[in-house]
Amino acid sequence: MKNDLDELQQVAQAAAAQGQRVDLYAGIHKGLRALMADTLLAVGRMDCDDALELAQTTQRVMELLDFCRSHLTHENNFIHPALEARAPGASGVIAHEHEEHEREIRLLGDMCSALLQCAPEDRARAAATLYARLSLFVSHNYEHMYIEETAHNAVLWARYTDAELVEIHNALVASIPPQEMMFAVRWMVPWINPAQRAAMLGDMQAHAPAPAFEAALQVVRPHLREHEWAKLLKSLGL
């Protein structure tokens, strides 16, 4: 498996070496990795004998699962059709994994509900089981995202211009409801690099309604360090 992954990385790097290409996966995957890691750590340290903490932490898991489900839908509706249109069969393996992830999402949701309803003496065992299963889900997703960032990007970059990729990206973003978009901004912006941060919020500044742009700034402000916030403001001319 390692050799296959190394080859995929080389293919993607060779395509990227031709110029800085539009990457449909980079930002959202950084956000997903951060969200998954943060949620997993929260479950691992949860005091399941504290009713409020138990409710809050399982709610965080459910928010993660909802966001993952939406992310799968966005890729299925926009990126996979683009792959299949010019490279039939290119999305087959990942599409199958998306079906597996859907099943895992349902299972983890059921486990959260069961944990909330189980007897106090059974909570520790149920919480440990949830943590273990969630860790597997996270690890599978990390590898899954790597394949998309290498194999899928190699196909997209070979068959689409950057202008076409921007059109796909814009159509995908336009389909996202405002509440989900703010959740995505909260987890993406703090964990992408300054150039990506400036590009993403610069695009919002140029094209989104002013109240939406201001709301995005307010969402990310608590999660940026002072020097990161200063760099962002400077890049936005604020």
WOVENJO-V27053 format. One record per pair of residues at least 6 apart in sequence whose C-alpha atoms are under 6 Angstrom apart, sorted by the first residue. I is the first residue (numbers start at 0). J is the second residue. D is the distance in whole Angstrom. If there is no record, write none. Layout:
# WOVENJO-V27053
i=I j=J d=D
i=I j=J d=D
This chain:
# WOVENJO-V27053
i=7 j=149 d=5
i=7 j=150 d=6
i=8 j=149 d=6
i=11 j=149 d=5
i=11 j=153 d=5
i=21 j=161 d=6
i=30 j=186 d=5
i=30 j=187 d=4
i=47 j=53 d=5
i=57 j=111 d=6
i=64 j=104 d=6
i=79 j=90 d=6
i=114 j=125 d=6
i=185 j=218 d=6
i=185 j=219 d=5
i=188 j=196 d=6
i=189 j=222 d=6
i=189 j=223 d=6
i=197 j=234 d=6
i=203 j=212 d=6
i=204 j=212 d=6
